Amino acid sequence: MSYMSKILIVDDEPRMCDSLKALLSGQSYDIHTGNSGREAIEYLAGNSFDLVLLDMVMPDMDGFQVMDYIERQSPDTLVIVITGHASTESAVKALRSGANDYLTKPFEHEELLKTVKNAIDQKRLKSERKGAQEERKKLETQLRQAHKMEAIGTLAGGIAHDFNNLLMGIQGNISLMLLDIDPTHPHYERLRNIQKQVQSGARLTSHLLGYARKGRYEVKPIDLNQLLEETAEAFGRTRKEITIRRELAEDLFSIEADNRQIEQVLLNLFVNAADAMSGGGDLILKTMYVTHKDIKDKPYDPKPGNYVLLTVTDTGKGMDEETMERIFDPFFTTKEMGRGTGLGLASAYGIIKGHGGYIDVQSKKGQGTTFSVYLPASERKAWKAVRTAEQSIEGTRTVLLVDDEDVILGVAQALLEAMGYRVLIARDGKEAIDVYRKNWGDIDIVLLDMVMPNMGGGEAYDRMKGINPNVKVLLSSGYSIDGEATEILNRGCDGFIQKPFSINQLSEKIGEILGLEAI
């Protein structure tokens, strides 16, 4: 049904109102009438009109007073002045007061229709321009937000990469010291504690990499309901004061995701909810199937397709508008100093975006908070993760170690030699090509850093594969497997290990690629 323009006719002569209504009745207008200025204001207070046909001379209130009310309370409503005492001065005064046009009694039927039609057309064009301006403003806001998040993400990813390289130096030296120290040594437990702190630091950088959308490791179809049940059960055992309620859709589509990364998102959302309910409360978890058509009134335009929707609702203290606008910014937190890094929700945002999904928040002060997570649905059968224990493998073969960081080269060489490998060194991609070309017949595997000057890991891999199509390469990076590393793996590379890694993790990865048995 097409929209009908709404018109109010105001004249103290009822016959004039009826006459004007009859003249306009065949034009598909929604017409109302009033016989005084006060009656007009009552109509305008409770209804929205596109146009007012307004008599200027009325006993209780003149037209200028009504126009003043319209200007203050309903500035988008147009006014056509109707008067039987028109003059140049009165017409100019009416137009200056905000009238769109004016008619002088008596007037012809055609003149009335033309004047009204012109006003309605102007109203429609004005509305369309306003809508276009609002849409442009919305798009500009989205673009600024996207640029801001992208810039912060790049910074966060770079910090995480450099920090992981520092942690690698610490972790490598700890691994070497633990090899030479008996568990009864007084420093043994101190070294183990340092190693635990390195692992905590690595978890912190995983938050940063998650925000930078460089945190996916192994993407497979998973059952979100199952993961949600397992994570909620584990979380509930630590927060007895919170009642967890589940409303999970049956036969839910699987999602293509990294199991551990989505688990991290869930825990971040659960912890955020628990912090908002310090005295206890309800945590409501819902899942359902939706399409892009169901995702409305959001600050993003979802790609067409099917989605799995997860909502996490708490009955906590809620947030104001200013807090909601910054909730996904890294390092932003409302917690006391020392009680939060401000990376949990930022990481959740990056992980969901990295999986092709969307996340947003609705909240009001004192009325709780709801996070909505949309992830693309998959028709593939869900895969269940199976975790294996770390194994140590000793080797007697040759490794080409490629890294531009001297600290990493030193500690990684020592780790490999402690495992029984002969080690050749290269400090960038170009040097790696030269060393490999001269020694490729003796090199069993290449431990190749991703980010290096002169020539990065991707190009170096392609060049080495050109020398020997059967080259074995284990990628290494302070970033995660997402992005360029995934592309190299898709080109045939054999594996990936993220810094910082322990001697057990390194030996296991090399053993998998070379087909060595664990000891």
Salt bridges, closest charged atoms under 4 A:
ASP11 OD2 - LYS105 NZ 2.95
ASP30 OD1 - HIS32 NE2 3.28
ASP55 OD1 - LYS105 NZ 3.64
ASP68 OD2 - ARG72 NE 3.18
ASP76 OD2 - LYS130 NZ 3.34
ASP121 OD2 - LYS117 NZ 2.91
ASP121 OD1 - ARG124 NH1 2.98
GLU128 OE2 - ARG124 NE 3.86
GLU140 OE2 - ARG136 NE 3.24
GLU150 OE1 - ARG213 NH2 3.47
ASP162 OD1 - HIS161 ND1 3.11
GLU218 OE2 - LYS220 NZ 3.09
GLU229 OE1 - ARG246 NE 2.89
GLU233 OE2 - ARG237 NH1 3.63
GLU247 OE2 - ARG245 NH1 3.79
GLU247 OE1 - LYS286 NZ 3.67
GLU256 OE1 - ARG380 NH1 3.26
GLU263 OE1 - ARG387 NH2 3.41
ASP275 OD2 - LYS335 NZ 2.54
ASP329 OD2 - LYS148 NZ 3.20
ASP360 OD2 - LYS298 NZ 3.42
ASP403 OD2 - LYS499 NZ 2.79
ASP406 OD1 - ARG427 NE 3.53
ASP434 OD1 - ARG437 NH1 3.64
ASP449 OD1 - LYS499 NZ 3.16
GLU459 OE2 - ARG463 NH1 3.66
ASP462 OD1 - ARG491 NE 3.07
ASP482 OD1 - ARG216 NH2 3.23
